[in-house]
Amino acid sequence: MSYEDEYIANTYQRLPVNILRGVDSTLFDVNGKKYIDMMGGYGVAILGYSNKNVKNAICNQYDRIPIAHASEYTEARSNFVDKLSKIVPDGLNKFYLGNTGAEAIEAAIKVIKKSSKKHKIIAMTNSYHGKTLGALSITHSNKYRKYFGDILMKDVEFIRYNNYDDLNIIKNDDDIAGVFFEAVQGEGGINIPDNDYIEQLGEITAEKNIILVADEIQSGLGRTGKMWAHENFNIKPDIITIGKGIGGGIPLSITAGKKEYMDNLEKGEQSSTTGGNPIACAAGSSVIEQLTPELLNDVYRKGELLRKTLNENLEGIKIIKEIRGLGLMDAIELKIKFLPILMKMINNGVLPLYSGISIIRMLPPYIISNDEIIEASEIMGDSIKSYYKEVKK
């Protein structure tokens, strides 16, 4: 760990964990200590850490050809986009292939700017879309933006997420080119909107011919129990962005949109040396093949089990504000700062995520077992109750 602290830029909040290996939904550190993984590599490890199908796809592709630039045709990429076209929403069948979620967002911004004669982009409070300059321009947190305001995009306005009154801002402004939204906000704390709010957002943007972008980087690919989180609501976006779990741990991202918009990007206006490389595409094909209706149903059911057991374990604990989630995208919101509780959970053998200063967040692998969910819930519950007893003294 000391080498990483010495040589790697100090841009991450480091946890006191030195991971050596992972098996399914369990992690082991260099001392052999076991952790139930509720972080999932920030939502990347949707199929866990030892998926043989993904491993075989990667190894077999490496033996054939490990890299082929997007200026060349290659079978692995063709197979991947064919499979991808079968799971994206109807009509969103033109793709830009990149490496990271932020790159997918950057491409979406360019598509909007090229496709509309209007200028303004609307994003939401508590949104997170990435930290490259375009993506950061539509990310709400001042923590990330405060030193870079003079170089961010100027024609961006934030409206309050899940606030009906602020929909009037979209309705009454004729200079809006596009709207970015997360059907379930991840980094913002697992915030779930009202169905009516999302329906009205879709109706207004369609009526005013505003390009609607659903950021599905964290919430998509079955995370909420449906292939895409926006399918939980009555809305049809014009573009979706995909990332995290799609490459089975290999960097891969997609901007998927209507042909009428995506075709406005001309040659050279958006490219990546390694975007859509054969190894990532082979891994992506394997991931898609495994995202069966049965697995997605399992995700929904396991999410209900997680929230049920957490509620049972934490009943009557007054520092709990809310337990919420959809599928395996869940949060425990506290009335206090999470840090000492997070450290207890890690020490007790569960590795979760967090948001803000008071939210414990969970994005476990889809293959986590019922027994592991119950055990993790008990450990997290005991950690919170232990801390609660300490502060009551």
Residue, then its C-alpha position, 0 to 999 in steps of 0.5 A: m500500500s505504501y508504494e501506491d501512496e507514494y507514487i499514485a496521485n492522491t485522487y482517491q479516498r483510500l480504504p484500509v484494505n489490501i485486496l489480493r484476490g476475489v472469488d464470486s462475491t467474496l474478496f480476500d486481502v493479503n492476510g487472508k481476511k475475507y470480506i463479503d463484497m457489497m462494493g462490487g468494484y463500484g458496480v463493475a463486478i456484476l458477475g463477480y470475480s471468477n466468472k469462467n465464461v468471461k475469463n475464457a472469452i478474454c483468453n480466447q480473444y487474446d490468442r486470436i488478436p488482442i487489439a484492433h483499432a476501430s479503423e479496422y473491422t474485427e469479428a469480436r466487435s461485430n459480434f458484440v454490437d450484434k448482441l448489444s443491439k438486442i438488449v438496448p431499448d428499441g431505436l437506440n441502435k447506433f453506438y459509440l464504443g469507448n472505455t469509460g463511463a465519462e467517455a460515453i457521457e462526453a460522446a453524448i454531449k457532442v451528439i447533442k451539440k451537433s444535433s440541435k440548434k439550441h445551446k443549453i443542457i439541463a442536468m439534475t441536482n445530486s447528479y454524477h456523470g463523471k469528472t472529465l471536463g464535459a462530464l464534470s460540467i453536468t455533475h452537480s457536486n461542488k466538491y468536484r467542480k469548485y476549482f474548475g468552474d472557469i473551464l467548465m461548459k457554460d450553457v448548463e443549468f441544474i434543476r432539482y431532481n424529482n421536483y415537479d415545479d422545476l419541470n416548468i423550467i424545461k417547459n418554458d425554456d426554448d433554448i434547451a438542447g438536451v436533458f441528462f438524468e439518472a433514473v436512479q441516482g447512484e453517487g447521489g445516494i441511491n435516489i429513486p424518483d416518482n413514476d409521475y415525475i419521470e413520465q412528465l419529464g419524458e412528455i415535456t422533452a418529447e413535446k419540445n423535441i429536446i434530446l433526453v439522455a438516460d445515464e445508465i452507467q451505474s444503474g443499467l445492465g440489470r442492476t435494478g432488476k430490469m435491463w435498464a433502470h429507466e424501464n422501471f418508469n414510463i419513459k423512452p430516452d433518445i440516448i443511453t450511456i452504458g459502462k461499468g459492468i459491461g466489460g466484465g472488468i475490462p474497460l468498455s463503455i457505450t453511447a447508444g442512441k437514435k441513428e438520426y442523432m448519432d450519425n451527426l458525429e463525423k469522422g474524427e470528432q470522437s475516437s479512442t485508440t482502445g475503444g471497442n478493442p477486441i478483448a473488451c468486446a469479447a468480454g462484453s459479449s460474454v456478459i450480455e449472454q449471461l444477463t438472462p431474464e432469470l438473473l435479472n429476476d434474481v437481482y430484484r428478489k435479492g434486493e428485496l431480501l437485502r432491504k428486508t433483512l436490513n430493516e429487521n436488523l436495524e428496527g428501532i435504531k434512531i440514527i437510521k434515517e432511511i433504508r432504500g433501493l431498487g434491485l441490488m442498488d441500495a443505501i442506508e442513510l444515517k442521521i450522522k456521518f458514516l465514517p466510523i460505522l463504515m470502518k466498523m463494517i470493513n473491520n467486521g468483514v463487509l466491504p460497502l460503498y458510501s455517498g456524501i457524508s451520511i450514506i452507506r451504499m451497496l452495489p454487490p455482484y448479482i451472483i451474491s447468495n441469499d446466505e451472503i446477503i443475510e450475513a452481510s445484513e447482520i454484520m452491517g446491522d451489528s456494526i451500526k448497533s454497536y456504534y449506536k450503543e457507544v454514542k449513547k453512553 
